[in-house]
Amino acid sequence: MADSGRVKHDSPSSSPGPRRKRTQQSPGSKARYSVNAPGHCFRRVTLTKPTFCHHCSDFIWGIVGFVCEVCNFMSHEKCLKHVRTMCSCMAPTQVQVPVAHCFGPAGQKKRFCCVCRKHLEGSSALRCEVCELHVHSDCAPFSVSDCRVCHQDGGQDVDTYQHHWREGNMSSGARCEVCRRTCSSSDTLAGMRCEWCGVTAHASCYIIIPPECGMGRLRNMILHPSCVRICSRNFSKMHCYRISENSHHSEMDNLDDVDTQSPVTSKETQSTGSADTGKQTLKVFDGDDAAKRNQFRLVSIPRIIKNEEVVEASLRAFYIPDELQDYELQSYSQQGLFTDDIINRNGTPDNKPIFKDTVSDSWLLRSKPREVEVMKIYPGSLKVGVTSVTAGKSSTVDSIVKEVLSQTGKQNENPTDFNLVEVFMSSKQVQRQVLSGQEILLDKLQEIRKTSLRQMNQTRFYIEESRNRVAQVNLLLGGFPTQLDREEYTHLLSEHLAVKSHLVTITHVYTGQGAVVLQISCFSEAERIYMLAKDTSISGKQLYSLVIPEIMQSKLAKGSCPLLVFVNPKSGGLKGREILYSFRKLLNPHQVFELTSGGPLPGLHTFRDVPHFRILVCGGDGTVGWVLGVLESIRHKITCPEPAISIIPLGTGNDLAQVLRWGAGYSGEDPYNTLLSVDEAEEVQMDRWTILLDAQEMTEDGKVNGFLEPPKIVHMNNYFGLGIDAELSLDFHHAREEDPDKFNSRFHNKGVYVKVGLQKLSHTRNLHKDISLQVDRKDLELPSIEGLIFLNIPSWGSGADLWGSDSDSRFERPRIDDGMLEVVGVTGVVHMIVHMNNYFGLGIDAELSLDFHHAREEDPDKFNSRFHNKGVYVKVGLQKLSHTRNLHKDISLQVDRKDLELPSIEGLIFLNIPSWGSGADLWGSDSDSRFERPRIDDGMLEVVGVTGVVHMVCMLRKSKTKQKKQSGSLKEGRSDSPAPSDGGQ
């Protein structure tokens, strides 16, 4: 912050008010008390409700307390001399590296405002999506850009990072790292916490902790900020962290313009203006910009008060820690500004009360003209400390630069190689401006103060080398047509986005996803392409653009295994968004990706050069399959081709998560404990099947007569079904497509499954008459069934074990890595509902359950038709029907509970050898370059209509060992515990 020498920031006892009791007090004045923490202005108050001390967190017994008139810090009298917490008005002086916040609507948990220290209530509360800053919407403009440093911006080169402290809003039970006593409080804003390593301490103890941060217990899975580089000059932090700018962010668009409560909704305006209260309310503007926008702060004062006390109250309202002698109030009206101040207008001496029966209630807080000013110049690229220089009426920027170089021992340097940069540290965006050499600095300061005193309080000046920064912005553009070559994508970019070829280079092409990565050497061109792409559609499909960070592999710590997190916010109702927020805080936001913004590709591309990493997928089984599918398609382009995958179950069934012990569904577990479980999880192999739907026309003699439709490829992780199972999945899919907003809870989704199942009770299907089953060339007679389910994992329908127990000695217990499928037949809807009810406890109507129970007792043979056939070779053939090309209308196919529309097919045959029917090669010749010629040892299944290709993927299974209960300091601090994993190597 640039300010005059009259602002005594270095003095531990400085405050905006007088430093001792005044001998003559006006009727509205109160005694002030000095403390050792800068900025506070304490006065004695009578307590009318239960109150807690913000220093010791204890209850204040009695009716006397001490409150700061600026930030509402409350204290015992005995604690006043021990207070070390700085006032909110001093926040700009504590910023080390200005980093803007990413504000979004606050959550449901109890939190306190980091500016006014009051409890957050209502919908006006905001929180930063990256750090633990919580504020009221009208307090947000007075918070500064002190968010976490999560990457190196441009030419920065920092290897060590210090603790990033944030006050209050900690979990209960957190203990001080120094004295081991409880330092958190649910009643006040108390305690300090590092937002990287999580170590906690009292406000009077944290200064003893060594400044360097070791990233704590999660250091092996955190992507260290020194390893991430991004050129973000023209992009906000919302763009850099790929935070969706949804409708709920629209209220934050003009965040920096909100200087006050709305005068319509302010209760203070309605109550304090009455005659019997003895007070009046003034509208105070901090500059011309606020006056034009009619954005003011409300200042409540007694009706008879001295003018200096009014100025002091106005400074406190705007969190300005300067001396009141440097400011004055000017009357303001909508017709114009008057130059006469209060003293001249009232004609009263300085030591007598004024503001008695004032005419105007709107005032402008102005800074008095100054002949000279002592400024603080902060180091940019220079490895020096903060320098104080004096600026006069004739002091230019060039002369200030020369003086700074002389004071720092660099007088031999050429002053033209350095720039003086003005940095406005607003809470939402850090604005930088290079000043011209001949500009009069004193005039610049006066201009800023005239515009906004708040802006002046949040402005600093840096001296930096005037080297030309090499711009290198990486953008990922998606939504293009798939399966095009580089030249065709280049033509599309030139046609729709008019990219400048001398500034833009295509570095990566992902044809399967219809995406390209651009490296742009001009900031303005990068910004233009980024914004234009969001408003461009090609072939009716909207393009998307994302800023992609660069991970510097050479700076990754030895043994580190960063965690790549994918979150599907549409899964699990509102839990997906809360998980996204939690992981952005616990980890580096550059390693947390929202799947609604480009899918898994941006994250996998960002981690393409990381030698060892793991993946955490937060979503349902379909989301896991989505990530595995994209990973498989670009496996050859990333350094770590087999990253192990863990799951947070946010879907409806979550069968794969249950098999891997991650649970049947997320129910609000502590995200930090979840990350510990991921770190301790064991790696296991799982079969993954690729299915080719191959439609061929058959003649009457059974010979192939060409292709009807192009082949379609799908993937299967869990299971796929024919018949009734696929019909239920298809009906559920259609219901969700019609009204997706209703499908926001796991319980509701399961209820819809049951509802569509009950609607199928009256339908009869004779699937066993239309298909035949062969296992190792042995024909099997099918009982009366309505569906076939092919299982790859021992869980179906949210945990049902269709394969059954281990009592049948003919078969081994199924495994997810045995290279085999289990085939199960279901007799109908009731059969399926019974299994679903037993395993995930949906409430089925008691009468329906009783009727089913009686029916099974009367004729148990009808309910004993479930069969299990297992083998390396599985073949299913469809018998020839009277309507040869309508079988796709009679049978539904479902893969991983996703419906597939079948082409016109006449048979489904699963082959393990490249010969069928006395040597017929159903797979065909080698003309299709997408596939290798079948072999008996390649772990593949070939099909007439469907061909399954099985390979292994690496998954993470949660350890059975329960985590030890940790104390609050260890859980929150987690700074000294060694990491048990080897980083995945």
Long-range contacts (C-beta under 8 A, 24 or more apart in sequence): 1-92, 1-93, 1-376, 1-457, 1-458, 1-459, 1-460, 2-375, 2-376, 2-445, 2-456, 2-459, 2-460, 2-461, 3-322, 3-373, 3-375, 3-376, 3-456, 3-457, 4-322, 4-326, 4-370, 4-373, 4-374, 4-375, 5-373, 5-374, 5-388, 5-390, 6-322, 6-323, 6-325, 6-326, 6-374, 7-321, 7-322, 7-323, 9-38, 9-90, 9-93, 9-321, 11-38, 12-36, 12-37, 12-38, 13-38, 14-38, 14-39, 14-321, 15-39, 15-40, 15-41, 15-87, 15-321, 16-41, 16-70, 16-89, 16-312, 16-315, 16-316, 16-320, 16-321, 16-322, 16-323, 16-324, 17-41, 17-69, 17-312, 17-324, 24-351, 26-302, 26-304, 26-305, 26-306, 26-309, 26-353, 27-302, 27-304, 27-305, 27-353, 28-301, 28-302, 28-304, 28-305, 28-309, 29-305, 29-306, 29-309, 33-66, 33-80, 35-80, 35-81, 35-83, 36-81, 36-82, 36-83, 36-84, 37-83, 37-84, 37-85, 37-86, 37-87, 38-86, 38-87, 38-90, 38-93, 38-321, 39-70, 39-71, 39-86, 39-87, 39-88, 39-89, 39-90, 39-321, 40-68, 40-70, 40-71, 40-73, 40-83, 40-87, 41-68, 41-69, 41-70, 41-87, 41-316, 42-66, 42-67, 42-68, 42-69, 42-73, 42-75, 42-80, 43-67, 43-69, 52-185, 52-187, 52-188, 53-79, 53-188, 54-85, 54-117, 54-188, 54-189, 54-190, 55-79, 55-82, 55-83, 55-85, 55-190, 55-203, 55-204, 57-185, 57-187, 57-188, 57-190, 57-191, 69-313, 69-316, 70-316, 70-319, 70-321, 71-115, 71-116, 71-117, 71-319, 72-116, 72-117, 72-118, 73-117, 74-188, 82-204, 84-203, 84-204, 84-207, 85-167, 85-203, 87-321, 88-114, 88-115, 88-116, 88-117, 88-142, 88-319, 89-316, 89-319, 89-320, 89-321, 89-457, 90-321, 91-143, 91-144, 91-146, 91-319, 92-144, 92-425, 92-457, 92-458, 92-460, 94-146, 95-144, 95-145, 95-146, 95-425, 95-460, 96-146, 96-162, 97-149, 98-144, 98-145, 98-146, 98-423, 98-425, 98-430, 98-460, 99-145, 99-146, 99-147, 99-148, 99-149, 99-150, 99-237, 99-430, 100-145, 100-147, 100-236, 100-237, 100-426, 100-427, 100-428, 100-429, 100-430, 101-128, 101-130, 101-131, 101-133, 101-143, 101-145, 101-147, 101-237, 101-427, 101-428, 102-128, 102-129, 102-130, 102-147, 102-236, 102-237, 102-238, 102-241, 102-243, 103-127, 103-128, 103-129, 103-140, 103-249, 103-252, 103-255, 103-427, 103-428, 104-128, 104-129, 104-243, 104-248, 104-249, 104-252, 104-581, 105-248, 105-251, 106-134, 107-578, 107-581, 110-186, 111-169, 112-168, 112-169, 112-188, 112-189, 113-139, 113-189, 114-143, 114-166, 114-167, 114-168, 114-169, 114-189, 115-139, 115-140, 115-142, 115-143, 115-319, 117-188, 117-189, 126-252, 126-255, 127-581, 129-241, 129-243, 129-581, 129-584, 129-589, 130-237, 130-241, 130-584, 130-585, 130-589, 131-164, 131-166, 131-195, 131-585, 132-166, 132-169, 132-193, 132-195, 132-585, 133-166, 134-169, 135-427, 137-251, 137-255, 137-258, 138-258, 138-259, 138-260, 138-261, 140-255, 140-258, 140-427, 140-428, 141-255, 141-256, 141-257, 141-258, 141-259, 141-426, 141-427, 141-454, 142-318, 142-319, 142-427, 142-454, 143-427, 144-425, 144-426, 144-427, 144-458, 145-425, 145-426, 145-427, 145-428, 145-429, 145-430, 146-425, 147-237, 148-195, 148-196, 148-225, 149-225, 150-225, 150-228, 150-241, 150-588, 150-589, 150-590, 151-225, 151-228, 151-229, 151-230, 151-232, 151-240, 151-549, 151-588, 151-590, 152-225, 152-226, 152-228, 152-229, 152-230, 153-229, 153-230, 153-231, 153-232, 153-233, 154-229, 154-231, 154-232, 154-233, 154-469, 155-381, 155-467, 155-469, 155-470, 158-225, 158-226, 159-226, 159-555, 160-212, 160-226, 161-196, 161-212, 161-213, 161-224, 161-225, 161-226, 162-211, 162-212, 162-213, 163-194, 163-196, 163-197, 163-199, 163-206, 163-209, 163-211, 163-212, 163-213, 164-194, 164-195, 164-196, 164-213, 165-192, 165-193, 165-194, 165-195, 165-206, 166-192, 166-193, 166-194, 166-195, 167-191, 167-192, 167-193, 167-203, 170-200, 170-972, 171-968, 171-971, 171-972, 172-968, 173-967, 173-968, 173-971, 174-200, 174-968, 174-969, 174-971, 174-972, 174-973, 175-200, 175-967, 175-968, 175-969, 175-973, 176-200, 176-201, 176-202, 176-205, 176-969, 177-201, 177-205, 177-206, 177-209, 177-969, 177-973, 177-975, 178-202, 178-205, 178-206, 178-208, 178-209, 179-205, 180-969, 182-968, 184-968, 193-972, 194-975, 195-585, 196-222, 197-973, 197-974, 197-975, 198-672, 198-971, 198-972, 198-973, 198-974, 198-975, 199-969, 199-972, 199-973, 199-974, 199-975, 200-968, 200-969, 200-972, 200-973, 214-975, 216-973, 216-974, 216-975, 217-676, 217-974, 217-975, 217-977, 217-979, 218-586, 218-587, 218-672, 218-675, 218-676, 218-679, 218-974, 218-979, 219-557, 219-560, 219-979, 220-559, 220-560, 220-561, 220-679, 220-979, 220-981, 220-983, 221-560, 221-561, 221-562, 221-563, 221-587, 221-614, 221-675, 221-678, 221-679, 222-562, 222-563, 222-587, 222-588, 222-591, 223-551, 223-562, 223-587, 223-588, 223-590, 223-591, 224-555, 224-556, 224-557, 224-560, 224-588, 225-588, 226-555, 227-551, 227-552, 227-553, 227-555, 227-556, 228-549, 228-550, 228-551, 228-552, 228-588, 228-590, 229-549, 229-550, 229-552, 230-474, 230-547, 230-549, 230-550, 230-590, 231-469, 231-471, 231-472, 231-473, 231-523, 232-547, 233-432, 233-471, 233-523, 234-523, 234-524, 234-526, 234-527, 235-527, 235-530, 235-547, 236-428, 236-429, 237-429, 239-530, 239-547, 240-547, 240-549, 241-584, 241-589, 241-590, 242-546, 242-547, 242-593, 242-594, 242-597, 242-598, 242-602, 243-594, 244-594, 244-596, 244-597, 252-428, 255-427, 255-428, 256-426, 256-427, 256-428, 256-429, 257-293, 257-295, 258-295, 259-286, 259-290, 259-293, 259-295, 259-296, 259-297, 259-454, 260-295, 260-296, 260-297, 260-298, 261-298, 263-296, 263-298, 266-298, 268-298, 268-300, 269-298, 272-300, 278-302, 278-303, 279-303, 280-355, 280-358, 280-361, 281-361, 282-310, 282-314, 282-361, 282-362, 282-363, 283-361, 283-362, 283-363, 284-314, 284-317, 284-318, 284-329, 284-362, 284-363, 284-364, 284-365, 285-332, 285-362, 285-363, 285-364, 285-365, 286-318, 286-365, 286-452, 286-453, 286-454, 287-364, 287-365, 287-449, 287-450, 287-451, 287-452, 287-453, 287-454, 287-455, 288-450, 288-451, 288-452, 289-451, 289-452, 289-455, 290-452, 291-332, 291-337, 291-364, 296-362, 301-355, 303-355, 303-356, 303-357, 304-353, 304-355, 304-356, 305-353, 305-354, 305-355, 306-350, 306-351, 306-352, 306-353, 306-354, 307-342, 307-343, 307-346, 307-348, 307-350, 307-354, 307-355, 308-350, 310-342, 310-354, 310-355, 311-365, 314-363, 314-365, 315-365, 318-365, 318-453, 318-454, 318-457, 319-454, 319-457, 320-453, 320-454, 320-457, 321-457, 326-367, 326-368, 326-370, 327-365, 327-366, 327-367, 327-368, 328-365, 328-366, 328-368, 329-363, 329-364, 329-365, 329-366, 330-363, 330-364, 330-366, 331-360, 331-362, 331-363, 331-364, 332-360, 332-362, 332-363, 332-364, 333-360, 333-362, 337-364, 341-366, 365-453, 366-449, 366-450, 367-446, 367-449, 367-450, 367-453, 367-456, 369-446, 370-442, 370-446, 372-442, 373-442, 373-445, 375-400, 375-441, 375-445, 375-461, 376-460, 376-461, 377-404, 377-420, 377-461, 377-462, 377-463, 378-460, 378-461, 378-462, 378-463, 379-462, 379-463, 380-421, 380-462, 380-463, 380-464, 380-465, 381-464, 381-465, 382-408, 382-410, 382-463, 382-464, 382-465, 384-408, 384-410, 387-463, 391-441, 391-442, 391-445, 392-442, 393-440, 393-442, 394-440, 395-440, 395-441, 395-442, 396-437, 396-438, 396-439, 396-440, 396-441, 397-435, 397-436, 397-437, 397-438, 397-439, 397-441, 398-437, 398-438, 400-441, 401-437, 401-463, 404-463, 416-466, 417-465, 417-466, 417-467, 418-463, 418-464, 418-465, 418-466, 419-463, 419-464, 419-465, 419-466, 420-461, 420-462, 420-463, 421-461, 421-462, 421-463, 421-464, 422-459, 422-460, 422-461, 423-459, 423-460, 423-461, 423-462, 424-455, 424-458, 424-459, 425-458, 425-459, 425-460, 426-455, 426-458, 470-521, 471-520, 471-521, 471-522, 471-523, 471-526, 472-519, 472-520, 472-521, 472-550, 473-519, 473-520, 473-521, 473-523, 473-526, 473-547, 474-507, 474-517, 474-518, 474-519, 474-520, 474-547, 474-548, 474-549, 474-550, 475-517, 475-518, 475-520, 475-526, 475-529, 475-530, 475-533, 475-545, 475-546, 475-547, 475-548, 476-515, 476-516, 476-517, 476-518, 476-545, 476-546, 476-548, 476-598, 476-601, 476-602, 476-605, 477-515, 477-516, 477-517, 477-518, 477-529, 477-533, 477-543, 477-544, 477-545, 478-513, 478-514, 478-515, 478-543, 478-544, 478-545, 478-546, 478-598, 478-599, 478-601, 479-514, 479-515, 479-537, 479-538, 479-541, 479-542, 479-543, 479-544, 480-514, 480-515, 480-516, 480-538, 480-543, 481-514, 481-538, 481-539, 482-511, 482-512, 482-513, 482-514, 483-511, 483-512, 484-511, 484-514, 485-509, 485-511, 489-516, 492-538, 493-518, 496-536, 496-538, 496-543, 497-529, 497-532, 497-533, 497-536, 499-525, 499-529, 500-525, 504-529, 508-605, 508-637, 510-601, 510-605, 510-633, 510-634, 512-633, 512-634, 513-599, 513-601, 513-630, 513-633, 513-634, 515-598, 515-601, 517-548, 517-605, 544-597, 544-598, 546-597, 546-598, 546-602, 548-602, 548-605, 548-606, 549-590, 549-606, 551-606, 551-607, 551-609, 551-610, 553-609, 553-610, 553-611, 553-639, 556-610, 556-611, 559-982, 559-983, 559-985, 560-612, 560-983, 561-612, 561-613, 561-614, 561-981, 561-982, 561-983, 561-984, 561-985, 562-591, 562-607, 562-610, 562-613, 562-614, 563-587, 563-591, 563-613, 563-614, 563-615, 563-616, 563-675, 563-678, 564-591, 564-593, 564-603, 564-604, 564-606, 564-607, 564-613, 564-614, 564-615, 564-616, 564-643, 565-591, 565-592, 565-593, 565-603, 565-615, 565-616, 565-618, 566-593, 566-595, 566-600, 566-603, 566-615, 566-616, 566-617, 566-618, 566-619, 566-623, 566-627, 567-592, 567-593, 567-594, 567-595, 567-618, 567-619, 568-595, 568-596, 568-618, 568-619, 568-620, 568-623, 568-650, 569-594, 569-595, 569-596, 570-596, 570-740, 571-618, 571-619, 571-620, 571-623, 571-650, 571-651, 572-618, 572-619, 572-650, 572-651, 572-665, 572-666, 572-746, 573-744, 573-745, 573-746, 574-744, 575-650, 575-666, 575-668, 576-618, 576-619, 576-650, 579-618, 579-648, 579-650, 579-666, 579-671, 580-618, 582-671, 583-618, 583-671, 583-675, 586-671, 586-672, 586-675, 587-675, 595-619, 595-623, 595-626, 599-626, 599-630, 600-626, 600-627, 600-630, 600-631, 601-630, 601-634, 604-630, 604-631, 604-634, 604-638, 605-634, 607-638, 607-640, 608-637, 608-638, 608-639, 609-638, 609-639, 610-639, 610-640, 611-639, 611-640, 612-640, 612-983, 612-984, 612-985, 613-640, 613-643, 613-984, 614-643, 614-644, 614-645, 614-646, 614-678, 614-956, 614-984, 615-643, 615-644, 615-645, 615-646, 616-645, 616-646, 616-647, 616-648, 616-678, 617-645, 617-646, 617-647, 617-648, 618-647, 618-648, 618-650, 618-666, 619-648, 619-650, 619-651, 620-649, 620-650, 620-651, 620-652, 620-653, 620-654, 621-651, 621-653, 621-654, 621-655, 621-656, 621-657, 621-717, 621-718, 621-896, 621-897, 622-651, 622-896, 622-897, 622-898, 623-650, 623-651, 624-656, 624-717, 625-715, 625-717, 625-896, 625-898, 628-688, 628-715, 628-717, 628-953, 629-715, 632-688, 632-715, 632-953, 642-953, 642-954, 643-954, 643-984, 644-681, 644-683, 644-954, 644-955, 644-956, 644-984, 645-953, 645-954, 645-955, 645-956, 646-677, 646-678, 646-681, 646-955, 646-956, 646-958, 647-956, 648-674, 651-746, 652-746, 652-749, 652-750, 652-753, 652-798, 653-797, 653-798, 653-799, 653-897, 654-798, 655-718, 655-719, 655-793, 655-795, 655-796, 655-797, 655-798, 655-799, 656-717, 656-718, 656-793, 656-795, 658-795, 658-798, 658-799, 659-793, 659-794, 659-795, 659-816, 660-684, 660-955, 660-956, 660-957, 660-958, 661-957, 661-958, 661-959, 661-960, 662-958, 664-798, 664-799, 664-840, 665-746, 672-971, 672-974, 673-963, 676-963, 677-958, 677-959, 677-963, 678-956, 679-979, 679-980, 679-981, 680-959, 680-961, 680-963, 680-980, 680-981, 681-956, 681-957, 681-958, 681-959, 682-956, 682-957, 682-959, 683-954, 683-955, 683-956, 683-957, 683-984, 684-816, 684-817, 684-954, 684-955, 684-956, 684-957, 685-816, 685-817, 685-952, 685-953, 685-954, 685-955, 686-717, 686-792, 686-793, 686-816, 686-817, 686-952, 686-953, 686-954, 686-955, 687-792, 687-816, 687-817, 687-818, 687-819, 687-820, 687-950, 687-951, 687-952, 688-715, 688-716, 688-717, 688-792, 688-950, 688-951, 688-952, 688-953, 689-715, 689-716, 689-717, 689-792, 689-821, 689-941, 689-948, 689-949, 689-950, 690-714, 690-715, 690-716, 690-948, 690-949, 690-950, 690-951, 691-715, 691-716, 691-720, 691-895, 691-943, 691-946, 691-947, 691-948, 691-949, 692-943, 692-946, 692-947, 692-948, 692-949, 693-893, 693-900, 693-902, 693-903, 693-905, 693-945, 693-946, 694-943, 694-944, 694-945, 694-946, 694-947, 695-903, 695-904, 695-905, 695-945, 696-905, 696-906, 696-944, 696-945, 697-904, 697-906, 698-880, 698-884, 698-906, 698-907, 702-917, 704-922, 708-903, 708-904, 708-905, 709-903, 709-904, 712-900, 712-903, 714-895, 714-898, 714-900, 715-895, 715-896, 716-790, 716-792, 716-895, 716-896, 716-948, 717-792, 717-793, 717-896, 718-791, 718-792, 718-793, 718-795, 718-796, 718-896, 718-897, 719-789, 719-790, 719-791, 719-792, 719-793, 719-796, 719-895, 719-896, 720-789, 720-790, 720-893, 720-894, 720-895, 720-896, 721-787, 721-788, 721-789, 721-790, 721-892, 721-893, 721-894, 722-767, 722-771, 722-787, 722-788, 722-789, 722-891, 722-892, 722-893, 722-894, 722-908, 723-765, 723-767, 723-785, 723-786, 723-787, 723-788, 723-826, 723-891, 723-892, 724-760, 724-765, 724-767, 724-786, 724-787, 724-826, 724-828, 724-829, 724-832, 725-787, 725-788, 725-789, 725-826, 725-832, 725-894, 726-787, 726-891, 726-892, 726-893, 726-894, 726-899, 726-900, 727-760, 727-892, 728-753, 728-756, 728-757, 728-760, 728-829, 728-832, 729-892, 729-894, 729-897, 729-898, 729-899, 730-892, 730-894, 730-899, 731-756, 731-759, 732-756, 733-898, 733-899, 750-798, 750-836, 750-840, 750-842, 751-842, 753-836, 754-833, 754-836, 754-842, 754-844, 757-829, 757-832, 757-833, 758-829, 758-833, 758-848, 760-828, 760-829, 761-828, 761-829, 761-830, 765-828, 767-891, 768-825, 769-879, 770-878, 770-879, 770-881, 770-887, 770-890, 770-891, 771-876, 771-877, 771-878, 771-879, 771-908, 772-876, 772-877, 772-878, 772-879, 773-823, 773-869, 773-875, 773-876, 773-877, 774-875, 774-876, 774-877, 775-869, 775-871, 775-873, 775-874, 775-875, 776-871, 776-873, 777-873, 777-875, 780-869, 782-825, 782-867, 783-825, 783-827, 783-865, 783-867, 784-827, 784-862, 784-865, 785-825, 785-826, 785-827, 785-865, 786-826, 786-827, 786-828, 786-829, 787-825, 787-826, 787-828, 787-832, 788-823, 788-824, 788-825, 788-826, 788-876, 789-823, 789-824, 789-825, 789-826, 790-821, 790-822, 790-823, 790-824, 790-874, 791-821, 791-822, 791-823, 791-824, 792-816, 792-821, 792-822, 794-822, 796-824, 796-835, 797-832, 797-835, 797-836, 797-839, 797-840, 798-836, 798-839, 798-840, 799-839, 799-840, 800-835, 800-836, 800-838, 800-839, 800-840, 801-839, 802-826, 802-835, 802-866, 803-868, 804-866, 804-868, 808-868, 811-868, 811-870, 814-870, 816-955, 817-952, 819-872, 819-939, 819-950, 820-870, 820-871, 820-872, 821-870, 821-874, 821-948, 822-868, 822-870, 823-867, 823-868, 823-869, 823-870, 823-874, 824-866, 824-867, 824-868, 825-865, 825-866, 825-867, 826-866, 827-862, 827-863, 827-865, 827-866, 831-863, 831-866, 872-912, 873-910, 873-911, 873-912, 873-913, 873-941, 874-910, 874-912, 874-941, 875-909, 875-910, 875-911, 876-908, 876-909, 876-910, 877-907, 877-908, 877-909, 877-944, 878-905, 878-906, 878-907, 878-908, 878-945, 880-906, 881-906, 905-945, 906-945, 907-944, 907-945, 908-943, 908-944, 908-945, 908-946, 909-943, 909-944, 909-945, 909-946, 910-941, 910-942, 910-943, 910-946, 910-948, 911-941, 911-942, 911-943, 911-944, 911-947, 912-936, 912-940, 912-941, 912-942, 914-942, 916-944, 923-947
